[in-house]
């Protein structure tokens, strides 16, 4: 099972827009940083725009953040990209005639819901400002080590 990276790629994209705001922000340039295709970047940007997190102008390569970094929580980014999908989905196709298969969904559902609640609380209190600040701290450490 392949795990989606759309959420982390979207955070990456938003941080890139902020850090490289003074450059031409083409989907190609952003895609090179994320190491994905420009089509994926455009799809993510469309969802972020629909959620009111970025603004774009057709025909120009200059997306901007629609709000200050401190007002964009990681939870709002998650909801923009993933909707109300659970972080940890339970496999709905298990054998109901098996002791494990017949009960695993019910058992895991509560554990997963507890994890979901904790993750959402953490994402809600973490802003894009926190992420960008930490990216710049990490880069400063790398630069100091050169």
C-alpha positions as a printed NumPy array, in Angstrom:
array([[  0.   ,   0.   ,   0.   ],
       [  1.44 ,   3.336,  -1.056],
       [  1.157,   6.18 ,   1.428],
       [  0.094,   9.541,   0.019],
       [  2.57 ,  12.412,   0.29 ],
       [  0.088,  15.06 ,  -0.88 ],
       [ -0.13 ,  16.601,   2.592],
       [  3.631,  16.966,   3.075],
       [  4.03 ,  18.06 ,  -0.549],
       [  1.41 ,  20.769,   0.042],
       [  3.238,  22.055,   3.125],
       [  6.429,  22.018,   1.044],
       [  4.664,  23.969,  -1.709],
       [  3.342,  26.621,   0.706],
       [  6.738,  27.043,   2.367],
       [  8.346,  27.345,  -1.065],
       [  5.887,  30.085,  -2.055],
       [  6.839,  32.05 ,   1.062],
       [ 10.6  ,  31.51 ,   0.994],
       [ 10.93 ,  32.116,  -2.749],
       [  8.281,  34.856,  -2.972],
       [ 10.689,  37.174,  -4.806],
       [ 11.328,  34.714,  -7.64 ],
       [  9.271,  33.407, -10.529],
       [  7.15 ,  30.657,  -8.975],
       [  6.382,  28.343, -11.863],
       [  4.911,  24.913, -11.275],
       [  8.109,  23.547, -12.873],
       [ 10.32 ,  25.274, -10.289],
       [  8.158,  24.132,  -7.389],
       [  7.992,  20.601,  -8.83 ],
       [ 11.808,  20.437,  -8.98 ],
       [ 11.981,  21.237,  -5.268],
       [  9.347,  18.645,  -4.349],
       [ 10.73 ,  16.184,  -6.931],
       [  7.359,  15.584,  -8.519],
       [  5.684,  16.615, -11.751],
       [  4.357,  20.116, -12.487],
       [  0.925,  18.53 , -13.012],
       [  0.906,  17.326,  -9.395],
       [  1.919,  20.814,  -8.235],
       [ -0.899,  22.417, -10.218],
       [ -3.422,  19.956,  -8.757],
       [ -2.248,  20.711,  -5.226],
       [ -2.324,  24.451,  -5.915],
       [ -5.883,  24.134,  -7.179],
       [ -6.992,  22.519,  -3.913],
       [ -5.085,  25.082,  -1.841],
       [ -6.678,  27.902,  -3.843],
       [-10.166,  26.432,  -3.406],
       [ -9.528,  26.29 ,   0.354],
       [ -8.55 ,  29.968,   0.394],
       [ -4.923,  29.324,   1.354],
       [ -3.313,  30.719,  -1.808],
       [ -4.272,  33.085,  -4.567],
       [ -3.344,  32.616,  -8.195],
       [ -3.767,  34.657, -11.333],
       [ -4.347,  32.753, -14.578],
       [ -1.448,  33.152, -16.978],
       [  1.066,  34.267, -14.349],
       [  3.539,  32.179, -12.418],
       [  3.188,  33.985,  -9.12 ],
       [  0.986,  32.242,  -6.551],
       [  0.815,  34.021,  -3.205],
       [ -0.303,  33.048,   0.254],
       [ -3.835,  34.283,   0.918],
       [ -3.185,  34.696,   4.66 ],
       [ -0.238,  35.41 ,   6.935],
       [  1.823,  32.298,   7.698],
       [  0.779,  32.39 ,  11.344],
       [ -2.877,  32.057,  10.326],
       [ -2.413,  28.91 ,   8.239],
       [ -2.508,  25.816,  10.451],
       [ -1.228,  22.489,   9.233],
       [ -4.69 ,  21.123,   9.976],
       [ -6.213,  23.567,   7.487],
       [ -3.69 ,  22.371,   4.893],
       [ -4.567,  18.743,   5.664],
       [ -8.288,  19.391,   5.251],
       [ -7.667,  21.341,   2.027],
       [ -5.793,  18.415,   0.499],
       [ -7.284,  15.307,   2.088],
       [-10.758,  16.479,   3.075],
       [-12.161,  14.537,   5.989],
       [-10.278,  11.321,   5.198],
       [ -8.89 ,   9.592,   8.273],
       [ -5.132,   9.621,   8.778],
       [ -5.216,   5.894,   9.475],
       [ -7.948,   4.104,   7.555],
       [ -9.046,   0.658,   8.704],
       [ -9.158,  -2.011,   6.007],
       [-12.885,  -2.561,   5.386],
       [-12.332,  -5.862,   3.544],
       [-11.56 ,  -8.438,   6.203],
       [-13.042, -11.895,   6.575],
       [-16.035, -11.637,   8.939],
       [-15.917, -15.414,   9.509],
       [-12.443, -15.189,  11.064],
       [-11.991, -14.228,  14.728],
       [ -9.409, -11.59 ,  13.768],
       [-11.058, -10.442,  10.54 ],
       [-14.469, -10.251,  12.172],
       [-13.297,  -8.019,  15.018],
       [-10.211,  -6.098,  13.908],
       [-12.157,  -3.2  ,  12.41 ],
       [-14.039,  -2.492,  15.639],
       [-10.909,  -2.831,  17.767],
       [ -8.679,  -0.661,  15.578],
       [-11.343,   1.989,  15.015],
       [-11.05 ,   3.392,  18.565],
       [ -7.241,   3.287,  18.616],
       [ -7.125,   5.035,  15.275],
       [ -9.705,   7.611,  16.362],
       [ -7.596,   8.427,  19.441],
       [ -4.545,   8.866,  17.206],
       [ -6.571,  11.002,  14.78 ],
       [ -7.776,  13.281,  17.59 ],
       [ -4.241,  13.742,  18.937],
       [ -2.804,  14.381,  15.473],
       [ -5.509,  16.918,  14.611],
       [ -4.883,  18.785,  17.876],
       [ -1.151,  18.961,  17.114],
       [ -1.687,  20.028,  13.507],
       [ -4.182,  22.692,  14.616],
       [ -1.621,  24.362,  16.866],
       [  1.23 ,  24.183,  14.344],
       [  1.28 ,  27.004,  11.815],
       [  3.011,  27.37 ,   8.509],
       [  5.052,  30.085,  10.265],
       [  6.441,  27.384,  12.586],
       [  7.39 ,  25.25 ,   9.591],
       [  9.064,  28.078,   7.654],
       [ 10.942,  29.252,  10.754],
       [ 12.273,  25.738,  11.32 ],
       [ 13.245,  25.322,   7.668],
       [ 15.308,  28.511,   7.917],
       [ 16.909,  27.356,  11.198],
       [ 17.884,  24.037,   9.619],
       [ 19.335,  25.816,   6.577],
       [ 21.321,  28.174,   8.835],
       [ 22.817,  25.118,  10.575],
       [ 23.827,  23.662,   7.206],
       [ 25.3  ,  26.991,   6.104],
       [ 27.26 ,  27.312,   9.371],
       [ 28.723,  23.841,   8.864],
       [ 30.2  ,  24.703,   5.464]])
